[in-house]
Amino acid sequence: MDTVTIPANDPISQEAAWMDAQMEAGYRAAMAHESLTDWRLIAIVCILLLLAIAWRGLHGGRP
């Protein structure tokens, strides 16, 4: 990552750098949350599928 030096007397550049850092942090958090949600959804679907198979097995193929 490149380091950018911002002049202390330039408030607009400082604000832009702060907003850029906030947007990057938000993007990283959103991507991590989206990945976690995807895996959670896959796990729930797999558990429901296994429960459906077990239910059919216990009841002789009748739902």
The first five atom37 places (N, CA, C, CB, O) and aatype in JSON, in Angstrom:
{
  "aatype": [12, 3, 16, 19, 16, 9, 14, 0, 2, 3, 14, 9, 15, 5, 6, 0, 0, 17, 12, 3, 0, 5, 12, 6, 0, 7, 18, 1, 0, 0, 12, 0, 8, 6, 15, 10, 16, 3, 17, 1, 10, 9, 0, 9, 19, 4, 9, 10, 10, 10, 10, 0, 9, 0, 17, 1, 7, 10, 8, 7, 7, 1, 14],
  "atom_mask": [
    [1, 1, 1, 1, 1],
    [1, 1, 1, 1, 1],
    [1, 1, 1, 1, 1],
    [1, 1, 1, 1, 1],
    [1, 1, 1, 1, 1],
    [1, 1, 1, 1, 1],
    [1, 1, 1, 1, 1],
    [1, 1, 1, 1, 1],
    [1, 1, 1, 1, 1],
    [1, 1, 1, 1, 1],
    [1, 1, 1, 1, 1],
    [1, 1, 1, 1, 1],
    [1, 1, 1, 1, 1],
    [1, 1, 1, 1, 1],
    [1, 1, 1, 1, 1],
    [1, 1, 1, 1, 1],
    [1, 1, 1, 1, 1],
    [1, 1, 1, 1, 1],
    [1, 1, 1, 1, 1],
    [1, 1, 1, 1, 1],
    [1, 1, 1, 1, 1],
    [1, 1, 1, 1, 1],
    [1, 1, 1, 1, 1],
    [1, 1, 1, 1, 1],
    [1, 1, 1, 1, 1],
    [1, 1, 1, 0, 1],
    [1, 1, 1, 1, 1],
    [1, 1, 1, 1, 1],
    [1, 1, 1, 1, 1],
    [1, 1, 1, 1, 1],
    [1, 1, 1, 1, 1],
    [1, 1, 1, 1, 1],
    [1, 1, 1, 1, 1],
    [1, 1, 1, 1, 1],
    [1, 1, 1, 1, 1],
    [1, 1, 1, 1, 1],
    [1, 1, 1, 1, 1],
    [1, 1, 1, 1, 1],
    [1, 1, 1, 1, 1],
    [1, 1, 1, 1, 1],
    [1, 1, 1, 1, 1],
    [1, 1, 1, 1, 1],
    [1, 1, 1, 1, 1],
    [1, 1, 1, 1, 1],
    [1, 1, 1, 1, 1],
    [1, 1, 1, 1, 1],
    [1, 1, 1, 1, 1],
    [1, 1, 1, 1, 1],
    [1, 1, 1, 1, 1],
    [1, 1, 1, 1, 1],
    [1, 1, 1, 1, 1],
    [1, 1, 1, 1, 1],
    [1, 1, 1, 1, 1],
    [1, 1, 1, 1, 1],
    [1, 1, 1, 1, 1],
    [1, 1, 1, 1, 1],
    [1, 1, 1, 0, 1],
    [1, 1, 1, 1, 1],
    [1, 1, 1, 1, 1],
    [1, 1, 1, 0, 1],
    [1, 1, 1, 0, 1],
    [1, 1, 1, 1, 1],
    [1, 1, 1, 1, 1]
  ],
  "atom_positions": [
    [[0.85, -1.17, 0.0], [0.0, 0.0, 0.0], [0.89, 1.23, 0.0], [-0.96, 0.0, 1.21], [1.86, 1.32, 0.75]],
    [[0.53, 2.17, -0.85], [1.3, 3.41, -0.94], [0.91, 4.35, 0.19], [1.09, 4.09, -2.31], [-0.25, 4.4, 0.6]],
    [[1.88, 5.1, 0.67], [1.62, 6.08, 1.71], [1.54, 7.46, 1.08], [2.72, 6.04, 2.8], [2.41, 7.85, 0.3]],
    [[0.48, 8.19, 1.41], [0.29, 9.53, 0.85], [0.46, 10.53, 1.98], [-1.12, 9.68, 0.17], [-0.14, 10.38, 3.05]],
    [[1.28, 11.54, 1.75], [1.48, 12.6, 2.74], [0.5, 13.73, 2.44], [2.96, 13.12, 2.72], [0.45, 14.25, 1.33]],
    [[-0.27, 14.1, 3.45], [-1.26, 15.15, 3.28], [-0.78, 16.38, 4.03], [-2.67, 14.7, 3.78], [-0.44, 16.29, 5.21]],
    [[-0.75, 17.53, 3.37], [-0.32, 18.75, 4.06], [-1.27, 19.07, 5.22], [-0.26, 19.94, 3.08], [-2.49, 18.92, 5.09]],
    [[-0.71, 19.5, 6.33], [-1.51, 19.79, 7.52], [-2.45, 20.97, 7.31], [-0.61, 20.06, 8.7], [-3.46, 21.08, 7.99]],
    [[-2.12, 21.85, 6.37], [-2.94, 23.04, 6.17], [-3.96, 22.88, 5.04], [-2.06, 24.23, 5.89], [-4.49, 23.87, 4.56]],
    [[-4.22, 21.66, 4.62], [-5.17, 21.43, 3.52], [-6.34, 20.58, 4.03], [-4.47, 20.73, 2.31], [-6.3, 19.35, 3.92]],
    [[-7.39, 21.21, 4.58], [-8.49, 20.46, 5.17], [-9.28, 19.65, 4.15], [-9.42, 21.4, 5.89], [-9.83, 18.61, 4.51]],
    [[-9.35, 20.08, 2.91], [-10.12, 19.34, 1.91], [-9.42, 18.02, 1.59], [-10.3, 20.18, 0.62], [-10.08, 16.98, 1.48]],
    [[-8.1, 18.05, 1.45], [-7.37, 16.81, 1.2], [-7.46, 15.87, 2.4], [-5.89, 17.11, 0.88], [-7.57, 14.66, 2.23]],
    [[-7.42, 16.43, 3.6], [-7.54, 15.59, 4.8], [-8.91, 14.93, 4.85], [-7.3, 16.44, 6.07], [-9.02, 13.75, 5.16]],
    [[-9.96, 15.69, 4.54], [-11.31, 15.12, 4.57], [-11.47, 14.05, 3.5], [-12.37, 16.23, 4.37], [-12.08, 13.01, 3.75]],
    [[-10.91, 14.28, 2.32], [-10.99, 13.3, 1.24], [-10.26, 12.01, 1.63], [-10.4, 13.89, -0.07], [-10.75, 10.91, 1.37]],
    [[-9.11, 12.15, 2.25], [-8.36, 10.97, 2.68], [-9.13, 10.22, 3.76], [-6.97, 11.37, 3.2], [-9.15, 8.99, 3.77]],
    [[-9.77, 10.96, 4.68], [-10.56, 10.31, 5.74], [-11.75, 9.56, 5.14], [-11.06, 11.36, 6.76], [-12.03, 8.43, 5.53]],
    [[-12.44, 10.2, 4.18], [-13.59, 9.56, 3.54], [-13.16, 8.32, 2.76], [-14.32, 10.54, 2.61], [-13.86, 7.31, 2.76]],
    [[-12.02, 8.4, 2.1], [-11.51, 7.26, 1.36], [-11.22, 6.08, 2.29], [-10.24, 7.64, 0.59], [-11.54, 4.94, 1.98]],
    [[-10.62, 6.38, 3.44], [-10.32, 5.32, 4.42], [-11.61, 4.72, 4.98], [-9.45, 5.87, 5.57], [-11.7, 3.51, 5.18]],
    [[-12.63, 5.57, 5.23], [-13.91, 5.07, 5.74], [-14.59, 4.18, 4.71], [-14.84, 6.24, 6.12], [-15.15, 3.13, 5.06]],
    [[-14.56, 4.59, 3.44], [-15.19, 3.79, 2.39], [-14.49, 2.44, 2.23], [-15.19, 4.56, 1.06], [-15.15, 1.42, 2.04]],
    [[-13.17, 2.44, 2.3], [-12.43, 1.18, 2.17], [-12.75, 0.26, 3.34], [-10.92, 1.45, 2.09], [-12.93, -0.94, 3.15]],
    [[-12.8, 0.8, 4.54], [-13.12, -0.01, 5.72], [-14.55, -0.56, 5.61], [-12.96, 0.82, 7.03], [-14.79, -1.72, 5.95]],
    [[-15.46, 0.26, 5.16], [-16.85, -0.2, 4.99], [-16.96, -1.28, 3.94], [0.0, 0.0, 0.0], [-17.7, -2.25, 4.12]],
    [[-16.23, -1.13, 2.85], [-16.24, -2.14, 1.8], [-15.71, -3.48, 2.31], [-15.42, -1.67, 0.59], [-16.29, -4.53, 2.05]],
    [[-14.6, -3.42, 3.05], [-14.03, -4.66, 3.59], [-15.0, -5.32, 4.57], [-12.7, -4.37, 4.3], [-15.16, -6.54, 4.54]],
    [[-15.65, -4.53, 5.42], [-16.61, -5.09, 6.37], [-17.8, -5.7, 5.64], [-17.08, -4.01, 7.35], [-18.29, -6.77, 6.03]],
    [[-18.28, -5.03, 4.6], [-19.42, -5.55, 3.84], [-19.06, -6.86, 3.16], [-19.9, -4.52, 2.8], [-19.87, -7.79, 3.14]],
    [[-17.87, -6.95, 2.59], [-17.47, -8.18, 1.91], [-17.33, -9.33, 2.91], [-16.14, -7.97, 1.15], [-17.71, -10.46, 2.61]],
    [[-16.78, -9.05, 4.08], [-16.64, -10.1, 5.09], [-18.01, -10.56, 5.55], [-15.81, -9.59, 6.29], [-18.23, -11.76, 5.73]],
    [[-18.94, -9.63, 5.75], [-20.29, -9.98, 6.2], [-21.02, -10.77, 5.13], [-21.08, -8.72, 6.57], [-21.73, -11.74, 5.43]],
    [[-20.86, -10.37, 3.86], [-21.53, -11.06, 2.77], [-21.03, -12.5, 2.67], [-21.32, -10.32, 1.45], [-21.83, -13.42, 2.44]],
    [[-19.74, -12.71, 2.82], [-19.18, -14.04, 2.77], [-19.71, -14.9, 3.9], [-17.66, -13.98, 2.82], [-20.06, -16.06, 3.69]],
    [[-19.78, -14.34, 5.11], [-20.29, -15.06, 6.26], [-21.75, -15.44, 6.03], [-20.15, -14.22, 7.53], [-22.16, -16.56, 6.35]],
    [[-22.54, -14.52, 5.49], [-23.96, -14.78, 5.24], [-24.12, -15.89, 4.21], [-24.66, -13.49, 4.76], [-24.98, -16.75, 4.37]],
    [[-23.31, -15.87, 3.16], [-23.39, -16.92, 2.14], [-23.14, -18.29, 2.75], [-22.38, -16.65, 1.02], [-23.89, -19.23, 2.47]],
    [[-22.11, -18.42, 3.58], [-21.81, -19.72, 4.18], [-22.9, -20.15, 5.15], [-20.47, -19.68, 4.89], [-23.22, -21.33, 5.26]],
    [[-23.48, -19.18, 5.87], [-24.57, -19.48, 6.8], [-25.78, -20.01, 6.03], [-24.95, -18.23, 7.62], [-26.41, -20.98, 6.45]],
    [[-26.09, -19.37, 4.9], [-27.22, -19.8, 4.09], [-26.99, -21.21, 3.53], [-27.46, -18.82, 2.94], [-27.91, -22.03, 3.53]],
    [[-25.79, -21.49, 3.05], [-25.46, -22.81, 2.53], [-25.61, -23.86, 3.62], [-24.03, -22.84, 1.95], [-26.15, -24.94, 3.38]],
    [[-25.14, -23.55, 4.84], [-25.25, -24.49, 5.95], [-26.71, -24.77, 6.3], [-24.51, -23.95, 7.19], [-27.07, -25.92, 6.55]],
    [[-27.55, -23.74, 6.31], [-28.97, -23.93, 6.64], [-29.65, -24.8, 5.59], [-29.69, -22.56, 6.74], [-30.43, -25.69, 5.94]],
    [[-29.36, -24.56, 4.32], [-29.96, -25.37, 3.25], [-29.52, -26.82, 3.37], [-29.57, -24.81, 1.86], [-30.34, -27.73, 3.19]],
    [[-28.24, -27.06, 3.66], [-27.76, -28.44, 3.81], [-28.43, -29.14, 4.99], [-26.23, -28.44, 3.99], [-28.8, -30.31, 4.88]],
    [[-28.58, -28.46, 6.1], [-29.23, -29.05, 7.27], [-30.69, -29.38, 6.96], [-29.15, -28.09, 8.49], [-31.18, -30.45, 7.32]],
    [[-31.38, -28.47, 6.28], [-32.78, -28.75, 5.92], [-32.88, -29.93, 4.97], [-33.42, -27.51, 5.28], [-33.8, -30.75, 5.08]],
    [[-31.95, -30.03, 4.04], [-31.95, -31.17, 3.11], [-31.73, -32.48, 3.86], [-30.86, -30.98, 2.04], [-32.4, -33.47, 3.6]],
    [[-30.78, -32.48, 4.8], [-30.54, -33.69, 5.59], [-31.74, -34.05, 6.45], [-29.31, -33.51, 6.48], [-32.06, -35.23, 6.59]],
    [[-32.42, -33.07, 7.02], [-33.62, -33.33, 7.8], [-34.73, -33.92, 6.93], [-34.12, -32.05, 8.48], [-35.44, -34.83, 7.35]],
    [[-34.88, -33.41, 5.71], [-35.89, -33.94, 4.8], [-35.58, -35.39, 4.43], [-35.97, -33.08, 3.53], [-36.49, -36.22, 4.37]],
    [[-34.31, -35.69, 4.18], [-33.93, -37.08, 3.86], [-34.19, -37.99, 5.05], [-32.43, -37.15, 3.44], [-34.7, -39.09, 4.89]],
    [[-33.83, -37.54, 6.25], [-34.07, -38.35, 7.45], [-35.56, -38.56, 7.68], [-33.43, -37.68, 8.69], [-35.99, -39.65, 8.05]],
    [[-36.36, -37.51, 7.47], [-37.81, -37.63, 7.66], [-38.4, -38.68, 6.71], [-38.5, -36.25, 7.42], [-39.2, -39.51, 7.12]],
    [[-37.98, -38.63, 5.45], [-38.48, -39.61, 4.48], [-38.02, -41.02, 4.84], [-38.02, -39.24, 3.06], [-38.76, -41.99, 4.66]],
    [[-36.8, -41.13, 5.34], [-36.3, -42.45, 5.73], [-37.05, -43.03, 6.92], [0.0, 0.0, 0.0], [-37.32, -44.23, 6.96]],
    [[-37.38, -42.2, 7.88], [-38.1, -42.67, 9.08], [-39.55, -43.03, 8.77], [-38.07, -41.59, 10.15], [-40.12, -43.89, 9.45]],
    [[-40.15, -42.4, 7.79], [-41.56, -42.63, 7.5], [-41.77, -43.44, 6.24], [-42.27, -41.31, 7.39], [-42.83, -43.36, 5.61]],
    [[-40.79, -44.21, 5.87], [-40.93, -45.13, 4.75], [-41.15, -44.45, 3.41], [0.0, 0.0, 0.0], [-41.81, -45.01, 2.53]],
    [[-40.62, -43.26, 3.24], [-40.75, -42.59, 1.95], [-41.97, -41.71, 1.85], [0.0, 0.0, 0.0], [-42.14, -41.01, 0.85]],
    [[-42.85, -41.72, 2.86], [-44.03, -40.84, 2.84], [-43.73, -39.57, 3.62], [-45.28, -41.57, 3.43], [-43.23, -39.63, 4.74]],
    [[-44.02, -38.43, 3.04], [-43.74, -37.18, 3.76], [-44.7, -36.95, 4.92], [-43.83, -36.0, 2.8], [-44.6, -35.94, 5.62]]
  ]
}
